[in-house]
Amino acid sequence: MKIGSVELIPRIPDIISAAVAMLALVNPIQKIFLISSLRENLSDAQIRSIITKSTLIAFLTLIVFLAFGNIIFHYVFHIQLYAFRITCGSVLVYSGLMALNKGVIIQIDKNVRIQDISSVPIAIPMIAGPGTITAAVSFPNEYGAAATIAGIVVALGINFLVMLSARHTGQFLIRHNFMSPLLRIIGLIVATIGIQMMSDGVVDFIRVTGV
């Protein structure tokens, strides 16, 4: 259903495509490792609070960028989307290569207060990071705003459930020596997504500038 050029009811294939792409960028696997390690020092109630708060903060961040991303980029910071794509792509490539080499995608500084980690770094940038923010800005042009919002909700919902089950899942993966290989596979996927994002940014740069 459309009003003018705005599609109010998104198509199921668009929702699925947006959700799958967003889920790959959110990367729930790394959250299993993180939440499993936090359970050594925190109660289950504290963990649930951190998971809920980080998910809500990430959702609001992505919605703000979906709605105002172009204004923020063009009028506040005066940067082009292709530059943001290339930069974020390089960050993802670095993170992916670090996962391949070390089995860790994002390292948490030991000086970060435990009560603050739900906002930084879990919500930002581990959930709403460079890749997902770029997707929130660019996906509406490809899938429509409604499908993108639905895709964000689905991806964050799955990530939320994965984080809640991280204790048992993490124990299983570690016990059977699956954690490290899975992190490295995810790292490869993240690096590949980063390369694709950089390539798309270069293509956009050529198209916009006419080089």
VEXVO-213862 format. One line per field, with one value per residue (C-alpha): residue in three letters; residue number from 1; z negated, x negated, y negated. Coordinates in nm, 2 decimals, decimal comma, padded with zeros to 4 digits. Each point is the difference from the previous one (the first is absolute). Layout:
code <- c(ALA / ...);
pos <- c(NUM / ...);
up <- c(Z / ...);
east <- c(X / ...);
north <- c(Y / ...);
// end
This chain:
code <- c(MET / LYS / ILE / GLY / SER / VAL / GLU / LEU / ILE / PRO / ARG / ILE / PRO / ASP / ILE / ILE / SER / ALA / ALA / VAL / ALA / MET / LEU / ALA / LEU / VAL / ASN / PRO / ILE / GLN / LYS / ILE / PHE / LEU / ILE / SER / SER / LEU / ARG / GLU / ASN / LEU / SER / ASP / ALA / GLN / ILE / ARG / SER / ILE / ILE / THR / LYS / SER / THR / LEU / ILE / ALA / PHE / LEU / THR / LEU / ILE / VAL / PHE / LEU / ALA / PHE / GLY / ASN / ILE / ILE / PHE / HIS / TYR / VAL / PHE / HIS / ILE / GLN / LEU / TYR / ALA / PHE / ARG / ILE / THR / CYS / GLY / SER / VAL / LEU / VAL / TYR / SER / GLY / LEU / MET / ALA / LEU / ASN / LYS / GLY / VAL / ILE / ILE / GLN / ILE / ASP / LYS / ASN / VAL / ARG / ILE / GLN / ASP / ILE / SER / SER / VAL / PRO / ILE / ALA / ILE / PRO / MET / ILE / ALA / GLY / PRO / GLY / THR / ILE / THR / ALA / ALA / VAL / SER / PHE / PRO / ASN / GLU / TYR / GLY / ALA / ALA / ALA / THR / ILE / ALA / GLY / ILE / VAL / VAL / ALA / LEU / GLY / ILE / ASN / PHE / LEU / VAL / MET / LEU / SER / ALA / ARG / HIS / THR / GLY / GLN / PHE / LEU / ILE / ARG / HIS / ASN / PHE / MET / SER / PRO / LEU / LEU / ARG / ILE / ILE / GLY / LEU / ILE / VAL / ALA / THR / ILE / GLY / ILE / GLN / MET / MET / SER / ASP / GLY / VAL / VAL / ASP / PHE / ILE / ARG / VAL / THR / GLY / VAL);
pos <- c(1 / 2 / 3 / 4 / 5 / 6 / 7 / 8 / 9 / 10 / 11 / 12 / 13 / 14 / 15 / 16 / 17 / 18 / 19 / 20 / 21 / 22 / 23 / 24 / 25 / 26 / 27 / 28 / 29 / 30 / 31 / 32 / 33 / 34 / 35 / 36 / 37 / 38 / 39 / 40 / 41 / 42 / 43 / 44 / 45 / 46 / 47 / 48 / 49 / 50 / 51 / 52 / 53 / 54 / 55 / 56 / 57 / 58 / 59 / 60 / 61 / 62 / 63 / 64 / 65 / 66 / 67 / 68 / 69 / 70 / 71 / 72 / 73 / 74 / 75 / 76 / 77 / 78 / 79 / 80 / 81 / 82 / 83 / 84 / 85 / 86 / 87 / 88 / 89 / 90 / 91 / 92 / 93 / 94 / 95 / 96 / 97 / 98 / 99 / 100 / 101 / 102 / 103 / 104 / 105 / 106 / 107 / 108 / 109 / 110 / 111 / 112 / 113 / 114 / 115 / 116 / 117 / 118 / 119 / 120 / 121 / 122 / 123 / 124 / 125 / 126 / 127 / 128 / 129 / 130 / 131 / 132 / 133 / 134 / 135 / 136 / 137 / 138 / 139 / 140 / 141 / 142 / 143 / 144 / 145 / 146 / 147 / 148 / 149 / 150 / 151 / 152 / 153 / 154 / 155 / 156 / 157 / 158 / 159 / 160 / 161 / 162 / 163 / 164 / 165 / 166 / 167 / 168 / 169 / 170 / 171 / 172 / 173 / 174 / 175 / 176 / 177 / 178 / 179 / 180 / 181 / 182 / 183 / 184 / 185 / 186 / 187 / 188 / 189 / 190 / 191 / 192 / 193 / 194 / 195 / 196 / 197 / 198 / 199 / 200 / 201 / 202 / 203 / 204 / 205 / 206 / 207 / 208 / 209 / 210 / 211);
up <- c(00,00 / 00,10 / -00,06 / 00,27 / 00,01 / -00,37 / -00,04 / -00,33 / 00,01 / 00,10 / 00,21 / -00,18 / 00,23 / -00,08 / -00,37 / 00,02 / 00,21 / -00,23 / -00,31 / 00,12 / 00,10 / -00,32 / -00,21 / 00,17 / -00,10 / -00,35 / -00,04 / -00,29 / -00,03 / -00,15 / -00,26 / -00,12 / -00,09 / -00,17 / -00,20 / -00,11 / -00,14 / -00,18 / -00,19 / -00,21 / -00,18 / 00,04 / -00,11 / 00,25 / -00,08 / 00,07 / 00,33 / 00,11 / -00,08 / 00,20 / 00,30 / -00,01 / -00,03 / 00,27 / 00,24 / -00,05 / 00,03 / 00,32 / 00,15 / -00,08 / 00,15 / 00,33 / 00,03 / -00,05 / 00,27 / 00,23 / -00,04 / -00,01 / 00,12 / 00,33 / -00,19 / -00,26 / 00,27 / 00,25 / -00,21 / -00,34 / 00,09 / 00,37 / 00,11 / 00,28 / -00,06 / 00,23 / -00,23 / -00,30 / 00,18 / 00,09 / -00,36 / -00,16 / 00,24 / -00,10 / -00,37 / 00,07 / 00,20 / -00,30 / -00,24 / 00,21 / 00,05 / -00,38 / -00,06 / 00,25 / -00,17 / -00,37 / -00,02 / -00,14 / 00,20 / -00,26 / -00,31 / -00,31 / -00,19 / -00,35 / -00,14 / 00,13 / -00,29 / 00,00 / -00,03 / 00,31 / 00,24 / 00,10 / 00,18 / 00,11 / 00,14 / 00,01 / 00,15 / 00,18 / 00,20 / -00,06 / 00,11 / 00,15 / 00,16 / 00,32 / 00,22 / -00,15 / 00,00 / 00,36 / 00,08 / -00,19 / 00,22 / 00,33 / -00,02 / 00,03 / 00,36 / 00,08 / -00,21 / -00,12 / -00,34 / -00,13 / 00,10 / -00,15 / -00,33 / 00,00 / 00,09 / -00,29 / -00,24 / 00,12 / -00,02 / -00,34 / -00,13 / 00,11 / -00,15 / -00,32 / -00,03 / 00,08 / -00,27 / -00,25 / 00,08 / 00,01 / -00,33 / 00,11 / 00,36 / -00,09 / -00,24 / 00,28 / 00,26 / -00,23 / -00,12 / 00,35 / 00,13 / 00,24 / -00,13 / 00,15 / 00,35 / 00,01 / -00,10 / 00,28 / 00,26 / -00,11 / 00,02 / 00,36 / 00,08 / -00,17 / 00,20 / 00,32 / -00,08 / -00,07 / 00,34 / 00,17 / -00,19 / 00,11 / 00,36 / -00,01 / -00,14 / 00,28 / 00,26 / -00,15 / 00,00 / 00,37 / 00,08 / -00,20 / 00,10 / 00,35 / -00,03);
east <- c(00,00 / -00,14 / 00,09 / -00,18 / -00,35 / 00,01 / 00,07 / 00,19 / 00,03 / -00,34 / -00,04 / -00,10 / -00,30 / -00,13 / 00,04 / -00,19 / -00,28 / -00,04 / 00,02 / -00,26 / -00,24 / 00,05 / -00,04 / -00,33 / -00,12 / 00,13 / -00,19 / 00,17 / -00,28 / -00,24 / 00,26 / 00,01 / -00,37 / 00,04 / 00,31 / -00,15 / -00,31 / 00,21 / 00,20 / -00,31 / 00,04 / 00,37 / 00,33 / 00,26 / 00,22 / -00,29 / -00,08 / 00,37 / 00,00 / -00,32 / 00,14 / 00,34 / -00,15 / -00,27 / 00,27 / 00,22 / -00,29 / -00,11 / 00,35 / 00,05 / -00,34 / 00,08 / 00,34 / -00,14 / -00,26 / 00,27 / 00,22 / -00,27 / -00,32 / -00,02 / 00,07 / -00,27 / -00,25 / 00,06 / 00,10 / -00,16 / -00,33 / 00,00 / -00,11 / 00,12 / 00,15 / -00,25 / -00,28 / 00,18 / 00,04 / -00,37 / -00,11 / 00,24 / -00,09 / -00,37 / 00,10 / 00,19 / -00,29 / -00,23 / 00,24 / 00,04 / -00,37 / -00,05 / 00,26 / -00,18 / -00,33 / 00,10 / 00,35 / 00,13 / 00,19 / 00,02 / -00,21 / 00,14 / -00,23 / -00,06 / 00,05 / 00,36 / 00,25 / 00,22 / 00,32 / -00,09 / -00,06 / 00,36 / -00,03 / -00,36 / -00,13 / 00,29 / 00,28 / -00,25 / -00,20 / 00,06 / 00,36 / 00,05 / -00,34 / -00,14 / 00,15 / 00,35 / 00,01 / -00,10 / 00,27 / 00,26 / -00,08 / -00,03 / 00,25 / 00,31 / -00,10 / -00,03 / 00,28 / 00,21 / 00,02 / 00,27 / -00,19 / -00,32 / 00,16 / 00,16 / -00,34 / -00,16 / 00,26 / -00,04 / -00,38 / -00,01 / 00,26 / -00,20 / -00,31 / 00,19 / 00,10 / -00,35 / -00,14 / 00,25 / -00,10 / -00,37 / -00,08 / 00,11 / -00,10 / -00,34 / -00,06 / 00,10 / -00,22 / -00,30 / 00,04 / 00,01 / -00,28 / 00,24 / -00,04 / -00,33 / 00,07 / 00,34 / -00,15 / -00,26 / 00,27 / 00,20 / -00,31 / -00,04 / 00,36 / -00,04 / -00,32 / 00,18 / 00,29 / -00,25 / -00,16 / 00,34 / 00,09 / -00,33 / 00,06 / 00,35 / -00,14 / -00,25 / 00,27 / 00,21 / -00,29 / -00,07 / 00,37 / 00,04 / -00,32 / -00,02 / -00,36);
north <- c(00,00 / -00,34 / -00,36 / -00,20 / 00,15 / 00,12 / 00,37 / 00,05 / 00,38 / 00,15 / 00,31 / 00,31 / 00,07 / -00,36 / 00,06 / 00,33 / -00,15 / -00,30 / 00,22 / 00,25 / -00,27 / -00,19 / 00,32 / 00,08 / -00,35 / 00,02 / 00,33 / 00,18 / 00,26 / -00,25 / -00,09 / 00,36 / -00,02 / -00,34 / 00,08 / 00,33 / -00,17 / -00,26 / 00,26 / 00,08 / -00,34 / -00,09 / 00,15 / 00,12 / -00,31 / -00,24 / 00,19 / -00,03 / -00,37 / -00,05 / 00,20 / -00,19 / -00,34 / 00,05 / 00,13 / -00,30 / -00,24 / 00,17 / -00,01 / -00,37 / -00,08 / 00,19 / -00,16 / -00,35 / 00,06 / 00,16 / -00,31 / -00,28 / 00,17 / -00,20 / -00,32 / 00,09 / 00,08 / -00,27 / -00,30 / 00,06 / 00,17 / -00,09 / 00,35 / 00,22 / 00,34 / 00,17 / -00,14 / 00,15 / 00,33 / 00,02 / -00,09 / 00,24 / 00,27 / -00,04 / 00,03 / 00,32 / 00,14 / -00,08 / 00,16 / 00,31 / 00,05 / -00,04 / 00,27 / 00,23 / -00,06 / -00,02 / 00,14 / -00,33 / -00,26 / -00,28 / -00,02 / -00,17 / -00,23 / 00,12 / -00,35 / -00,03 / 00,00 / 00,31 / -00,21 / -00,19 / 00,28 / 00,04 / -00,33 / 00,02 / 00,22 / 00,25 / -00,22 / -00,22 / 00,12 / 00,38 / -00,01 / -00,35 / -00,02 / -00,15 / 00,27 / 00,00 / -00,38 / -00,01 / 00,26 / -00,19 / -00,31 / 00,18 / 00,29 / -00,22 / -00,08 / 00,37 / 00,16 / -00,29 / -00,16 / 00,23 / 00,32 / -00,14 / -00,07 / 00,34 / 00,15 / -00,18 / 00,12 / 00,36 / -00,01 / -00,17 / 00,24 / 00,30 / -00,16 / -00,06 / 00,36 / 00,12 / -00,22 / 00,13 / 00,36 / -00,08 / 00,17 / 00,34 / -00,04 / -00,13 / 00,29 / 00,25 / -00,16 / -00,03 / 00,36 / 00,14 / -00,24 / -00,18 / -00,36 / -00,09 / 00,15 / -00,17 / -00,34 / 00,04 / 00,09 / -00,30 / -00,21 / 00,11 / -00,09 / -00,34 / -00,08 / 00,10 / -00,22 / -00,28 / 00,05 / -00,01 / -00,32 / -00,16 / 00,10 / -00,14 / -00,32 / -00,02 / 00,06 / -00,27 / -00,24 / 00,06 / -00,04 / -00,32 / -00,17 / 00,13 / 00,11);
// end
